[in-house]
Amino acid sequence: DATNAFNSLNRQVLLHNIQVLCPPFATIAINMYRIACRLFVGGEEISSSEGTTQGDNLAMSLFAIGTLPVLRGLEWRQNSVSQVWLADDATGTGKLVDLKGWWEEIVTEGKKYGYYVNGSKSCLILKDDNLKWEAEELFGSTGIKIKEDGQRHLGAVLGSPEYRNQYIRTLVESWEGMVKRLAVF
C-alpha cells in the first residue's frame, strides 16, 4: 500500500507520460492539472500542485495511468513475481528473494512517480512456516508485517485454510447478528 497515494502522485510526470500512454486522455488531464488547483479550507486558500483532486471523477483513471510505468517496469524487470494491482494496492506472489527484489523496485521506482510505499501498511503472508527466518532476514528492516496464518485483503482473505475458514465464520456470525437485529424491527 502507498502513503497518501492519490495526493502524492507526481503531477508533472503524469502529464508528460499521459501524452505517450493515453493521448486521447491527455488534453483533458493537461487542461485540468497543468496549474495548481486552488483549494479552500476553513476560509483559507491552499494550493494543490501534486496528485489528483479528491472528488475528481477522473482521479482513478489518472492515478492508474500515472503509475502504469511502475507496474510495467516491474512486469519487465521482476517477471518472476506474479502481481495484481488495484489502485495503490499491489499484491505479488513468488519466492521470497524475488519478492524482495520486487519490493525494492516498487520503493525505488515508485518515488519517481510520487508513489511512496508504506511498509507498515504492507503484509507478507508465508505459505510455509519454515520460511519465517528467511523472511525476517530479507524483510526485517522494511516495516512489512510477516504473517504465517493470513490477512484480509481488499474485502477477501488470503492465507491458510484454517485462517480463511475462521475469517468466513466470523463474517457469517456478524451477518447472522445483523439479520436477527433486522428481524426484531
C-alpha positions in Angstrom: 0.0 0.0 0.0 1.2 3.5 -0.6 1.1 6.6 1.7 -1.4 9.2 0.6 -1.2 7.8 -2.9 -3.7 9.9 -4.9 -2.4 13.2 -3.3 1.3 12.3 -3.8 1.3 11.4 -7.4 3.9 13.4 -9.3 1.6 15.6 -11.4 4.3 16.8 -13.9 5.5 13.3 -14.6 1.8 12.2 -15.0 1.1 15.0 -17.5 4.2 14.1 -19.6 3.6 10.4 -19.5 -0.1 10.6 -20.3 0.7 12.1 -23.7 2.5 8.9 -24.6 0.5 6.3 -22.7 -3.0 7.7 -23.4 -3.0 10.6 -25.9 -6.9 10.8 -26.2 -7.0 11.5 -22.4 -4.0 13.9 -22.4 -5.9 17.1 -23.4 -8.4 17.0 -20.5 -5.7 15.9 -18.0 -3.4 18.8 -19.0 -6.3 21.3 -19.0 -7.3 20.2 -15.5 -3.9 19.7 -13.9 -1.3 21.9 -15.6 -1.6 24.6 -13.0 -2.0 24.2 -9.2 -5.6 23.7 -8.0 -7.0 26.3 -5.6 -8.5 24.7 -2.6 -10.4 26.5 0.1 -10.3 25.0 3.6 -11.8 26.8 6.6 -11.7 30.2 4.9 -8.1 29.8 3.8 -6.8 29.1 0.3 -4.2 26.5 -0.2 -2.5 25.4 -3.5 -2.5 21.8 -4.6 0.2 21.1 -7.1 0.7 17.3 -6.7 -1.6 14.3 -7.1 -5.2 14.3 -8.2 -8.1 16.3 -6.8 -10.3 14.5 -4.3 -13.8 14.1 -5.8 -12.5 14.3 -9.4 -14.3 11.7 -11.4 -11.1 11.2 -13.4 -8.8 10.7 -10.4 -8.7 6.9 -10.5 -8.0 6.8 -14.2 -5.3 9.4 -13.9 -3.7 7.6 -11.0 -3.7 4.3 -12.9 -2.1 6.0 -15.9 0.4 7.8 -13.7 1.6 4.6 -12.0 1.5 2.5 -15.2 5.2 2.9 -15.8 6.0 1.5 -12.4 3.8 -1.5 -13.0 5.1 -2.2 -16.5 8.7 -1.8 -15.3 8.0 -4.4 -12.5 6.5 -6.8 -15.1 9.6 -6.5 -17.2 12.4 -6.4 -14.6 10.7 -8.6 -11.9 8.9 -11.1 -14.1 9.4 -14.0 -11.6 6.8 -12.3 -9.4 3.1 -12.5 -10.3 1.5 -9.2 -9.5 -2.0 -7.7 -9.3 -2.8 -4.1 -8.6 -5.9 -2.3 -7.6 -5.4 1.5 -7.3 -2.5 1.9 -4.9 -2.7 -1.7 -3.5 -0.1 -4.0 -5.1 -0.1 -7.8 -4.5 2.7 -10.1 -5.5 3.4 -13.8 -5.2 6.6 -15.6 -5.7 9.7 -16.8 -4.0 10.9 -14.7 -1.1 14.1 -13.5 -2.7 12.2 -12.5 -5.8 9.6 -10.7 -3.7 12.3 -8.7 -2.0 13.6 -7.6 -5.4 10.1 -6.7 -6.4 9.6 -4.7 -3.2 12.8 -2.8 -3.6 11.9 -1.9 -7.2 8.5 -0.6 -6.1 10.1 1.5 -3.4 12.8 2.9 -5.8 10.8 3.3 -9.0 7.6 4.4 -7.2 9.3 7.5 -5.7 10.0 8.8 -9.3 6.2 8.9 -9.9 5.1 10.0 -6.5 4.2 6.5 -5.3 5.6 6.2 -1.8 5.3 2.7 -0.4 4.2 2.3 3.3 5.8 -0.8 4.7 3.8 -0.6 7.9 0.6 -1.0 5.8 2.0 -3.9 4.0 2.0 -7.6 4.8 3.9 -10.7 3.7 2.0 -14.0 4.1 4.1 -17.1 4.3 2.6 -20.3 3.0 5.3 -22.4 4.8 6.1 -21.7 8.4 9.7 -22.9 7.7 10.3 -19.7 5.7 9.9 -17.4 8.7 13.6 -17.0 9.4 14.4 -16.2 5.7 11.5 -13.8 5.5 12.7 -11.9 8.6 16.2 -11.7 7.2 15.0 -10.3 3.9 12.2 -8.1 5.0 13.0 -7.3 8.7 14.1 -3.7 8.0 11.1 -2.8 5.7 8.4 -2.5 8.3 6.3 -5.2 6.5 4.3 -7.4 8.8 5.2 -11.0 8.4 2.3 -13.4 8.9 2.1 -17.2 8.9 -1.6 -17.6 9.0 -3.3 -15.0 6.8 -4.6 -11.5 6.2 -7.8 -9.8 5.0 -7.1 -8.2 1.6 -9.4 -5.9 -0.4 -12.5 -7.4 1.1 -11.3 -11.0 0.7 -8.9 -13.2 2.7 -5.6 -14.7 1.8 -3.8 -17.4 3.9 -4.1 -20.9 5.3 -7.4 -22.9 5.1 -7.8 -22.5 8.8 -7.4 -18.8 8.7 -9.8 -18.4 5.8 -12.4 -20.6 7.5 -12.2 -18.6 10.7 -12.5 -15.4 8.8 -15.6 -16.6 6.9 -17.1 -17.9 10.2 -16.6 -14.5 11.8 -18.3 -12.8 8.8 -21.2 -15.2 8.8 -21.7 -14.7 12.6 -21.7 -11.0 12.1 -24.2 -11.2 9.2 -26.4 -13.5 11.3 -26.4 -11.0 14.1 -27.4 -8.2 11.7 -30.2 -10.3 10.2 -31.5 -11.1 13.7 -31.5 -7.3 14.6 -33.4 -6.5 11.4 -35.9 -9.3 12.2 -36.7 -7.6 15.5 -37.9 -4.4 13.8 
